[in-house]
Amino acid sequence: MPVTLAENSYGKQAIRLVTVRRHAGRHELKDVTVAIRFEGDFAAAYTDGDNQGVLPTDTMKNTVYALAAEHPFDNVEDFGLALTDHFLSHSPRAASVRVELTDHLWEPIPVGNAPHPHAFRQAGSERRIAEVTRDRQSARVRAGIEDLVVMKTAKSAFEGFPRDRYTTLKETADRILATAVRATWRYSRPYVAFGPLWHEVRRVLLETFANHDSRSVQHTLYAMGEAVLETLDVEEVHLVMPNRHHLPVDLTPFGMENRNEIFVAAAEPYGLIEGTVRRG
């Protein structure tokens, strides 16, 4: 039976890039992880060992550093656009290039009432992310945020679900809702003010999570996506929200009253809720 190479791609993963822009009186720090993937006419490298046209992945890594030096960037989306444009221009066999970028966020350490000019602390667990895909016709940009850890201790419930003989979960009108949000979104236009819009999407997600009267994680997920689409120039938003369970501790064996104040955080297993909210 004949066999064929059905699909193929190759690239470089986990390229770590740290840049320091030394302005008078202050420094700007960027800490980015880059992943690159080529798709195109590379079948001969697999079937015949013919490496003509196969750009070395080590060259991809070096290109990241060189372009970061030539094109200092504020937003990872802009850097992804520069990288994909360069790779397609210099790699005739490539039909499309995808670059994924993770921005590990740092902020100046406050000293007194002012930020320190060249000392930084990592800004929690959250990371800014972007994905830029470019082919010979167009470029597509997705922006996002991951590991945005949030919790609310009121206005969260889970009631009215089906029950069978294996159901032990009790209904509750007052529970803790905690999650680590991963959100990715596509703007209505390919080129926008990436930095300000990213911060605005983040603000709307956080404010909606805080204010929403949640009947479930699914209910809040939709409300967050809907608020982004109603407020900003975004075409669709995809949200992943693992339910970080906080289970009430039964204090009655100790002769104490349960006042819904003492909980145990359960890391595993956890519910995983995911959805895409899109215009139209």
C-alpha positions in Angstrom: 0.0 0.0 0.0 1.5 3.4 -1.0 2.1 5.9 1.7 2.4 9.7 1.5 3.4 12.5 3.8 0.0 13.9 4.8 1.1 17.0 6.7 4.3 18.6 7.9 5.6 21.6 9.7 8.8 22.5 11.5 10.2 25.4 13.6 11.9 26.5 16.8 10.3 26.4 20.3 11.0 28.1 23.6 13.3 30.9 22.3 13.9 33.1 25.3 14.4 36.8 24.7 15.1 39.5 27.3 15.5 43.1 26.1 16.6 46.1 28.1 15.9 49.6 26.6 18.1 52.0 28.4 16.4 55.4 28.5 17.9 58.3 30.4 16.6 57.9 34.0 14.8 54.6 33.5 15.0 51.2 31.8 12.3 49.2 30.0 12.4 45.4 30.4 10.8 42.8 28.1 10.9 39.1 28.8 9.4 37.1 26.0 9.3 33.4 24.9 8.9 32.9 21.1 7.8 29.8 19.2 8.0 29.7 15.4 6.4 27.2 12.9 6.8 27.0 9.2 4.4 25.2 6.8 5.1 24.8 3.1 7.0 22.9 0.4 9.3 20.9 2.7 8.1 17.3 1.8 11.4 16.4 0.2 13.3 16.9 3.4 11.1 14.2 5.0 10.9 11.7 2.1 14.3 12.2 0.4 16.6 13.9 3.0 16.8 16.9 0.7 17.4 20.0 2.9 17.4 22.6 0.1 15.0 25.3 1.2 14.9 24.2 4.8 15.9 27.2 6.9 17.8 25.9 10.0 15.8 26.3 13.2 19.0 27.7 14.7 18.8 30.5 12.1 15.2 31.2 13.3 16.5 31.6 16.8 19.2 34.0 15.7 16.7 36.0 13.7 14.6 36.6 16.8 17.6 38.2 18.5 18.7 40.2 15.5 15.3 41.6 14.7 14.7 42.5 18.4 17.9 44.6 18.2 16.9 46.2 14.8 13.3 46.7 15.7 12.7 47.5 19.4 9.1 46.8 20.3 6.6 47.7 22.9 4.0 45.1 22.0 4.5 41.5 21.2 2.0 41.6 18.4 4.1 44.1 16.5 7.2 41.9 17.0 5.3 38.9 15.7 4.3 40.8 12.6 7.9 41.8 12.0 9.1 38.2 12.4 6.5 36.7 10.1 7.1 39.3 7.4 10.9 38.6 7.6 10.6 34.9 7.5 8.1 34.8 4.5 10.3 37.3 2.6 13.5 35.2 3.1 12.0 31.6 2.9 10.6 30.9 -0.6 9.5 27.4 0.4 7.4 28.6 3.3 3.7 29.0 2.5 2.8 30.3 6.0 4.6 31.2 9.2 3.1 31.2 12.7 4.8 32.9 15.6 3.5 32.5 19.2 4.7 34.9 21.8 4.5 34.9 25.6 5.2 38.1 27.4 6.3 37.5 31.0 5.2 40.6 32.7 7.5 42.6 34.9 6.9 45.9 36.7 9.2 48.4 38.4 9.7 47.9 42.1 8.1 50.9 44.0 10.6 52.7 46.2 9.0 55.4 48.3 6.4 57.0 46.1 8.1 56.3 42.8 9.0 53.3 40.6 12.6 52.3 40.7 14.4 53.2 37.4 16.1 49.8 36.9 14.8 47.3 39.5 11.8 45.1 38.7 9.5 42.5 40.1 7.5 39.9 38.2 3.8 41.0 38.0 2.2 37.9 39.4 1.5 34.7 37.4 -0.3 36.3 34.4 1.2 36.5 31.0 0.4 38.4 27.9 0.3 36.2 24.8 -0.1 36.7 21.0 -0.2 34.6 17.9 0.6 36.0 14.5 0.0 33.9 11.4 1.1 35.2 8.0 0.7 33.6 4.6 1.3 35.0 1.1 -2.0 36.8 1.1 -2.6 38.2 4.6 -1.6 38.3 8.3 -3.9 37.4 11.2 -3.3 38.4 14.8 -4.7 37.0 18.0 -3.9 38.6 21.3 -4.5 37.2 24.8 -3.8 36.7 28.4 -3.2 33.5 30.4 -3.1 32.5 34.0 -5.1 35.6 35.1 -6.0 34.3 38.6 -9.2 35.7 40.0 -11.5 34.9 42.9 -14.9 36.2 44.2 -16.4 35.3 47.5 -20.0 36.4 46.8 -22.5 36.6 44.0 -21.6 33.1 42.8 -24.0 30.1 42.8 -24.6 26.7 41.3 -28.1 25.4 41.5 -30.7 23.6 39.4 -28.4 21.0 37.8 -29.6 17.4 37.0 -29.1 14.7 39.6 -28.7 11.0 39.3 -27.7 8.2 41.7 -24.0 9.3 41.5 -24.6 12.9 42.3 -23.4 14.0 45.7 -22.8 17.7 45.1 -25.0 20.0 47.0 -26.7 23.0 45.5 -25.5 26.4 46.7 -26.5 30.0 46.3 -23.3 31.3 47.9 -20.0 29.8 47.0 -16.4 30.9 46.2 -15.7 31.2 42.5 -12.0 31.1 41.6 -10.3 30.5 38.2 -7.2 31.1 36.2 -8.5 32.8 33.0 -7.0 32.2 29.6 -8.5 34.5 27.1 -7.5 35.0 23.4 -9.2 37.4 21.1 -9.3 38.6 17.5 -9.6 42.2 16.7 -12.0 43.5 14.1 -9.1 44.9 12.1 -5.6 43.4 11.6 -3.6 46.5 12.7 -4.7 48.3 15.9 -3.2 50.0 18.9 -2.2 46.7 20.4 -1.0 47.9 23.8 -4.0 50.1 24.8 -6.5 47.7 23.5 -4.9 44.7 25.3 -5.2 46.7 28.6 -8.8 47.6 27.8 -9.8 44.0 27.2 -8.1 42.9 30.4 -10.0 45.7 32.3 -13.4 44.7 30.9 -12.7 41.0 31.7 -11.8 41.8 35.3 -14.6 44.2 35.9 -17.2 41.9 34.4 -16.0 38.9 36.5 -16.2 41.0 39.7 -19.6 42.5 39.1 -21.4 39.6 37.4 -24.1 37.8 39.4 -22.9 34.3 38.5 -25.2 31.3 38.3 -22.3 29.1 37.0 -18.8 29.4 35.6 -20.4 29.1 32.2 -22.7 32.0 32.9 -19.8 34.2 33.9 -17.7 33.1 30.9 -20.3 34.2 28.5 -20.9 37.5 30.3 -17.2 38.3 30.2 -17.0 37.6 26.4 -20.2 39.5 25.7 -18.9 42.5 27.6 -15.7 42.6 25.6 -17.6 42.4 22.2 -20.1 45.1 23.3 -17.4 47.5 24.5 -14.4 47.1 22.2 -13.3 46.6 18.6 -13.0 42.8 19.0 -14.5 40.2 16.6 -14.4 37.2 18.9 -13.0 36.1 22.2 -12.2 32.5 23.4 -12.2 31.9 27.1 -10.9 28.9 29.1 -11.8 29.0 32.8 -10.8 26.0 35.0 -12.9 25.9 38.2 -10.5 26.1 41.1 -12.8 24.5 43.7 -12.9 25.8 47.3 -14.9 23.3 49.3 -16.6 24.2 52.6 -15.1 22.5 55.6 -17.6 20.8 57.9 -17.0 22.1 61.4 -19.9 20.3 63.1 -17.7 17.4 64.3 -15.8 20.0 66.4 -19.0 21.3 67.9 -18.8 24.5 65.8 -21.3 26.2 63.5 -20.8 26.2 59.7 -20.9 29.9 58.7 -19.6 29.4 55.1 -16.3 31.0 56.1 -13.8 28.1 56.2 -12.8 26.3 53.0 -10.2 24.0 51.6 -8.6 24.7 48.2 -8.8 21.5 46.0 -6.2 21.6 43.2 -7.4 18.4 41.5 -9.6 17.2 40.0 -11.2 20.4 38.6 -13.9 21.4 36.2 -12.8 22.9 32.9 -15.1 25.4 31.2 -14.4 26.7 27.7 -16.3 28.8 25.2 -16.0 31.2 22.3 -18.2 34.3 22.0 -18.3 35.8 18.5 -20.1 38.6 16.7 -23.0 37.5 14.5 
